[in-house]
């Protein structure tokens, strides 16, 4: 299925996203070397739509087809995007840099979220003092077995404070969804079905 490029203005910046499915929203955030299309290419957008959710894959400001905009941080942008789109209790997925941005937003707004999927999130230790705020939120942590960019201790740090976090290994490298897209998408579908 051909996904249509969509745009929305967030704080005056034209932001690009792809969307498929209906139901509760799952917002996908890419890593530094990637963009909104990555989640289409590895089949994650359609996998999410398949299990009855609304997948929204965005280009961060200044990435892909999105304008730079005037945001103090990617975490702040995530909040602005959720508010502009009027999303109710979205589930946020973030990989690497996107995982850190999602985490930065989530530790301050856990009550506004329906769950988190963090994929090799970086920079976890800088949020350590607030990680306990996420306890009670369903969280799936997906790490490649040999991720050298974001070591497993990042996931372990989250699990130390969040009893509701579940850890799985998929593939080998940091961008583990490229190694084993099928295994990656099936973990996400199982997680979403359980919410």
WOSULDA-V622480 format. One record per residue. N is the residue number from 0. PHI is phi in whole degrees, 0 to 359 (999 if undefined). NEAR is the number of other C-alpha atoms within 12 Angstrom. D_LAST is the distance of its C-alpha to the last C-alpha in whole Angstrom. Layout:
((N,PHI,NEAR,D_LAST) (N,PHI,NEAR,D_LAST))
This chain:
((0,999,13,26) (1,279,12,28) (2,276,21,26) (3,273,16,28) (4,289,22,29) (5,241,20,28) (6,225,26,29) (7,220,26,28) (8,270,24,30) (9,242,30,29) (10,49,24,32) (11,84,19,34) (12,257,24,33) (13,277,26,32) (14,250,34,29) (15,263,31,28) (16,210,39,24) (17,244,38,23) (18,216,34,21) (19,209,34,19) (20,90,25,17) (21,217,18,16) (22,116,22,13) (23,294,28,10) (24,282,34,12) (25,240,44,12) (26,259,48,15) (27,258,46,17) (28,239,50,20) (29,274,41,23) (30,273,38,25) (31,298,27,29) (32,266,19,30) (33,235,30,28) (34,205,31,27) (35,304,41,24) (36,292,33,26) (37,307,28,25) (38,289,39,21) (39,285,34,23) (40,299,23,25) (41,270,26,23) (42,83,30,21) (43,289,42,17) (44,300,42,18) (45,291,33,18) (46,298,32,15) (47,293,39,13) (48,297,31,15) (49,302,23,15) (50,263,28,11) (51,88,22,12) (52,244,29,11) (53,259,30,14) (54,273,40,15) (55,233,44,18) (56,255,49,20) (57,250,47,23) (58,267,42,26) (59,301,44,26) (60,307,39,30) (61,83,23,33) (62,244,26,31) (63,53,28,31) (64,257,24,32) (65,267,27,31) (66,287,24,34) (67,304,24,34) (68,72,23,34) (69,238,20,34) (70,239,21,31) (71,287,15,32) (72,201,22,29) (73,294,34,26) (74,296,29,24) (75,296,27,26) (76,301,33,26) (77,303,43,22) (78,298,35,22) (79,295,28,25) (80,295,40,23) (81,301,33,20) (82,294,19,22) (83,296,20,25) (84,278,23,22) (85,53,16,21) (86,274,25,17) (87,265,23,15) (88,43,26,12) (89,292,38,12) (90,263,42,10) (91,253,51,13) (92,248,49,14) (93,217,49,18) (94,248,44,20) (95,55,41,23) (96,302,33,25) (97,295,44,22) (98,293,41,20) (99,294,40,23) (100,297,39,23) (101,297,49,19) (102,297,50,19) (103,299,37,22) (104,286,34,21) (105,296,42,17) (106,296,32,20) (107,260,23,21) (108,224,27,19) (109,304,30,16) (110,293,21,15) (111,267,24,15) (112,248,34,12) (113,260,30,8) (114,161,40,8) (115,224,51,11) (116,234,46,12) (117,250,52,16) (118,244,53,18) (119,52,48,22) (120,300,47,22) (121,260,36,25) (122,67,27,27) (123,299,35,24) (124,297,23,27) (125,289,18,28) (126,250,26,25) (127,306,23,25) (128,295,17,27) (129,248,23,23) (130,299,34,21) (131,299,24,20) (132,299,26,19) (133,272,35,16) (134,298,24,15) (135,103,21,12) (136,273,33,10) (137,293,32,8) (138,227,41,10) (139,249,41,11) (140,251,42,15) (141,244,45,17) (142,233,44,21) (143,289,35,24) (144,301,26,26) (145,239,19,29) (146,289,28,27) (147,264,20,31) (148,280,25,29) (149,234,34,27) (150,298,26,27) (151,302,29,25) (152,298,22,26) (153,297,34,24) (154,293,40,21) (155,296,26,22) (156,296,28,23) (157,296,40,19) (158,295,29,19) (159,298,21,22) (160,257,26,20) (161,240,28,17) (162,290,21,16) (163,268,24,12) (164,267,29,13) (165,240,30,13) (166,250,32,16) (167,223,30,17) (168,261,29,20) (169,224,31,21) (170,61,26,24) (171,242,27,27) (172,277,25,28) (173,302,34,26) (174,275,41,25) (175,296,35,23) (176,292,40,22) (177,279,27,25) (178,289,22,26) (179,216,25,23) (180,300,26,22) (181,295,21,20) (182,297,26,19) (183,299,36,17) (184,293,35,16) (185,289,25,15) (186,297,31,13) (187,293,44,11) (188,297,28,10) (189,299,21,9) (190,299,31,7) (191,293,34,5) (192,296,18,6) (193,277,14,4) (194,279,22,0))
